[in-house]
Amino acid sequence: MLTALGPAAAGPPERTQGPVATPGPGEVFQGYTLSTLTDGRMATREEFDAGLANHDPFYAEPVLTGTEAPGTLLKSKPVQVQFTGFRPAHLAAWKLMYVTTDLDGSPAISTGILMVPVDGRDDATRAVVGYQEANDSIGAYCHPSTQWTGGDPIDGASWSALGPLGLMFNRGLAVMITDVGNDGDPNPHGVFAGRFGGMANLDGLRAALALPEAGLSADAPIGLFGVAGGGVGAAFAAEYQPTYAPELNVRSAVLEGMVVNQRNFVRTASGSVGSGFAFAALLGLEPRYPQMRIDEKLTPVGKAIADNFRTQCQTPAYFALPFVPLNTLFVGGADPADIPDFQPVYDDNQLGVGTAPKSKVLITSCQADDSPMSLVPAQDARDLADRYRAGGTDVTYAGSNCSMDRFLTDIYGWGTDLFGMQTVDWLADSLN
């Protein structure tokens, strides 16, 4: 069934009607989540400094033989979750390194972090979420397994994940967050390559279910959850799962604010508040699509900015290029949305042109192009819902009110929905 919602009413935060509902603060800070705060503690100076150092030898890669199956767990390490110097209680976590598949079909390595609430439940009965953050960082040590163990503390991707994670843990869900590649790899990361992200998500779930210490069931109900750039990987994971990982019991997927069409995103975001993220999107595609040959197309200024972005985390680097038309960074004023070498890459990352997901799907994105955060054309999400529905997917479309009116009158609801918190109950209920 395809369901559309009208604009959310302005005013104080309150539950709305329909398939998704904006959670009030009391629904976030209660039960398990509240206990992690009241029973947690601040890190010592030594623990804080160790988290910031973040050059963990765990990320050293073993040599692959080429025969390892996707999802093979290469190594694991129990870790203490630490965020901005705070160590929450009652939360078990492990860094994982595992085998996934590159775009050419060869084995590749990814890392990630598995977090399991310690709440008295039998871990063998837990549902699991394959989470992909709004993490657009191209540099090393900028990804979830570093963010949640004390490094990169100002990154907007982890801050935007706090609310959804708290709600997921309240519902007893285990969460596996992929780094979409090896977080410690010093080379630029291909985080925007959606097909690679989809396979890294599914293989991270395989590795999590294979970790004996976690005690999760091999047939655990699974939900996929992705926001923005992570929504692209989650969508490809949903599309790929029936053929790439049919043994995984994937029941549902939440796709929030995702880039459905990279070409449209680059064109729309250029010259906006999100110019830096659109430029980073190109640089985050190239590691998996070297035929883009971006450097030879850039002006000297564009090349200097690209060299900087390739070594940085998204916050604050990518916010430092607002309102810059991207064509000013390319030789001859070329619009990167139209550069011929980029077209096959855009086409390869188009959502909704392959196999439609077999799982239920909730798509939520800005319902109108009416705010500075409307970097992805609103119609793209509705078109994706239609394509999935035509392929037989049970789709719910729940557009969010991202308007400036709501920003000014209900900033809590505006921000909460922007990060996908309103979808967690739908996701958890779908896994029962």
VENSUL-V160188 format. One record per backbone hydrogen bond with DSSP energy under -1.0 kcal/mol. NH is the residue of the N-H (numbers start at 1). CO is the residue of the C=O. E is the energy in kcal/mol with one decimal. If there is no record, write none. Layout:
nh:NH co:CO e:E
nh:NH co:CO e:E
This chain:
nh:21 co:422 e:-1.3
nh:27 co:24 e:-1.6
nh:29 co:25 e:-2.8
nh:30 co:28 e:-1.4
nh:35 co:31 e:-1.7
nh:36 co:32 e:-1.7
nh:37 co:33 e:-1.1
nh:38 co:34 e:-2.6
nh:39 co:35 e:-2.2
nh:41 co:87 e:-1.8
nh:43 co:85 e:-3.6
nh:48 co:44 e:-2.8
nh:49 co:45 e:-2.5
nh:50 co:46 e:-2.2
nh:51 co:47 e:-1.9
nh:52 co:48 e:-1.9
nh:53 co:49 e:-1.9
nh:54 co:50 e:-1.3
nh:56 co:54 e:-1.8
nh:59 co:56 e:-1.9
nh:60 co:57 e:-1.9
nh:71 co:99 e:-3.3
nh:72 co:69 e:-2.0
nh:74 co:97 e:-2.6
nh:75 co:97 e:-1.5
nh:77 co:95 e:-1.9
nh:79 co:93 e:-2.4
nh:82 co:148 e:-1.9
nh:83 co:86 e:-2.7
nh:86 co:83 e:-2.2
nh:87 co:41 e:-3.2
nh:89 co:36 e:-1.8
nh:92 co:116 e:-2.4
nh:94 co:114 e:-2.0
nh:95 co:77 e:-2.9
nh:96 co:112 e:-2.5
nh:97 co:75 e:-2.4
nh:98 co:110 e:-2.8
nh:99 co:72 e:-2.1
nh:100 co:108 e:-3.0
nh:102 co:106 e:-3.2
nh:105 co:102 e:-2.0
nh:108 co:100 e:-2.4
nh:110 co:98 e:-2.4
nh:111 co:181 e:-2.0
nh:112 co:96 e:-1.6
nh:113 co:177 e:-2.4
nh:114 co:94 e:-2.6
nh:115 co:175 e:-3.0
nh:116 co:92 e:-2.9
nh:118 co:90 e:-2.7
nh:119 co:117 e:-1.1
nh:125 co:122 e:-2.2
nh:126 co:123 e:-1.4
nh:128 co:221 e:-2.6
nh:129 co:174 e:-2.6
nh:130 co:223 e:-2.9
nh:131 co:176 e:-2.4
nh:132 co:225 e:-2.7
nh:135 co:133 e:-1.6
nh:139 co:312 e:-2.0
nh:141 co:183 e:-2.9
nh:146 co:143 e:-1.8
nh:147 co:143 e:-2.5
nh:148 co:144 e:-2.6
nh:149 co:146 e:-1.5
nh:150 co:82 e:-1.4
nh:151 co:146 e:-2.5
nh:155 co:152 e:-1.5
nh:159 co:155 e:-1.6
nh:160 co:156 e:-2.4
nh:165 co:161 e:-2.5
nh:166 co:162 e:-2.4
nh:167 co:163 e:-2.2
nh:168 co:164 e:-2.4
nh:169 co:165 e:-2.9
nh:170 co:166 e:-2.1
nh:171 co:167 e:-1.3
nh:172 co:169 e:-1.9
nh:173 co:168 e:-2.4
nh:174 co:127 e:-2.3
nh:175 co:115 e:-2.9
nh:176 co:129 e:-3.0
nh:177 co:113 e:-2.9
nh:178 co:131 e:-1.3
nh:179 co:111 e:-2.9
nh:185 co:182 e:-2.2
nh:189 co:138 e:-2.3
nh:191 co:189 e:-1.3
nh:192 co:284 e:-1.5
nh:193 co:190 e:-1.3
nh:194 co:192 e:-1.4
nh:197 co:193 e:-2.4
nh:198 co:194 e:-2.4
nh:199 co:195 e:-1.8
nh:200 co:196 e:-2.6
nh:201 co:197 e:-2.0
nh:202 co:198 e:-2.0
nh:203 co:199 e:-2.7
nh:204 co:200 e:-1.8
nh:205 co:201 e:-1.7
nh:206 co:202 e:-2.0
nh:207 co:203 e:-2.4
nh:208 co:204 e:-2.4
nh:209 co:205 e:-2.4
nh:210 co:206 e:-1.2
nh:211 co:208 e:-1.0
nh:220 co:217 e:-1.7
nh:222 co:249 e:-2.5
nh:223 co:128 e:-2.4
nh:224 co:252 e:-2.2
nh:225 co:130 e:-2.4
nh:226 co:254 e:-2.2
nh:227 co:132 e:-1.7
nh:228 co:256 e:-2.8
nh:230 co:227 e:-2.2
nh:232 co:228 e:-1.0
nh:233 co:229 e:-1.2
nh:234 co:230 e:-2.4
nh:235 co:231 e:-2.0
nh:236 co:232 e:-2.4
nh:237 co:233 e:-2.3
nh:238 co:234 e:-2.1
nh:239 co:235 e:-2.3
nh:240 co:236 e:-2.9
nh:241 co:237 e:-2.2
nh:243 co:240 e:-1.7
nh:244 co:240 e:-3.4
nh:245 co:241 e:-1.4
nh:248 co:245 e:-1.7
nh:250 co:248 e:-1.8
nh:251 co:222 e:-2.9
nh:252 co:222 e:-1.1
nh:253 co:360 e:-1.5
nh:254 co:224 e:-3.0
nh:255 co:362 e:-2.9
nh:256 co:226 e:-2.7
nh:257 co:364 e:-2.5
nh:260 co:258 e:-1.0
nh:265 co:261 e:-2.2
nh:266 co:262 e:-2.7
nh:267 co:263 e:-2.2
nh:268 co:264 e:-2.7
nh:269 co:265 e:-3.1
nh:270 co:266 e:-1.4
nh:271 co:324 e:-1.3
nh:272 co:269 e:-2.4
nh:275 co:272 e:-1.5
nh:278 co:274 e:-1.9
nh:279 co:275 e:-2.3
nh:280 co:276 e:-2.2
nh:281 co:277 e:-1.9
nh:282 co:278 e:-1.4
nh:283 co:279 e:-1.8
nh:284 co:280 e:-2.4
nh:286 co:282 e:-1.6
nh:288 co:285 e:-1.4
nh:292 co:289 e:-2.2
nh:293 co:290 e:-1.4
nh:297 co:294 e:-2.1
nh:298 co:295 e:-1.4
nh:299 co:329 e:-2.5
nh:303 co:299 e:-2.9
nh:304 co:300 e:-2.0
nh:305 co:301 e:-2.2
nh:306 co:302 e:-2.4
nh:307 co:303 e:-2.5
nh:308 co:304 e:-1.7
nh:309 co:305 e:-2.8
nh:310 co:306 e:-2.2
nh:311 co:308 e:-1.5
nh:312 co:309 e:-1.5
nh:318 co:314 e:-1.9
nh:319 co:316 e:-1.4
nh:320 co:317 e:-1.7
nh:323 co:272 e:-3.7
nh:324 co:321 e:-1.1
nh:328 co:325 e:-1.8
nh:329 co:326 e:-1.9
nh:330 co:327 e:-1.0
nh:331 co:297 e:-2.6
nh:333 co:330 e:-2.1
nh:334 co:331 e:-1.1
nh:338 co:335 e:-2.4
nh:342 co:339 e:-1.6
nh:343 co:340 e:-1.1
nh:346 co:342 e:-2.3
nh:347 co:343 e:-2.6
nh:348 co:344 e:-1.9
nh:349 co:345 e:-1.0
nh:350 co:347 e:-1.3
nh:351 co:260 e:-2.1
nh:360 co:251 e:-2.2
nh:361 co:394 e:-2.5
nh:362 co:253 e:-2.9
nh:363 co:396 e:-2.9
nh:364 co:255 e:-2.5
nh:367 co:400 e:-2.8
nh:370 co:368 e:-1.7
nh:374 co:371 e:-2.1
nh:375 co:373 e:-2.1
nh:380 co:377 e:-1.2
nh:382 co:378 e:-1.3
nh:383 co:379 e:-2.8
nh:384 co:380 e:-2.1
nh:385 co:381 e:-2.2
nh:386 co:382 e:-2.0
nh:387 co:383 e:-2.4
nh:388 co:384 e:-2.7
nh:389 co:385 e:-2.4
nh:390 co:386 e:-2.4
nh:391 co:387 e:-1.2
nh:392 co:389 e:-1.7
nh:393 co:388 e:-2.3
nh:395 co:393 e:-1.0
nh:396 co:361 e:-2.6
nh:398 co:363 e:-2.7
nh:400 co:365 e:-2.9
nh:402 co:400 e:-1.1
nh:404 co:370 e:-1.1
nh:407 co:403 e:-2.1
nh:408 co:404 e:-2.3
nh:409 co:405 e:-1.7
nh:410 co:406 e:-3.3
nh:414 co:410 e:-2.5
nh:415 co:411 e:-2.5
nh:416 co:412 e:-2.8
nh:417 co:413 e:-2.3
nh:418 co:414 e:-1.6
nh:419 co:415 e:-1.4
nh:421 co:416 e:-1.9
nh:423 co:420 e:-1.6
nh:424 co:421 e:-1.1
nh:427 co:423 e:-2.3
nh:428 co:424 e:-3.1
nh:429 co:425 e:-2.9
nh:430 co:426 e:-1.7
nh:431 co:428 e:-1.1
nh:432 co:429 e:-1.1
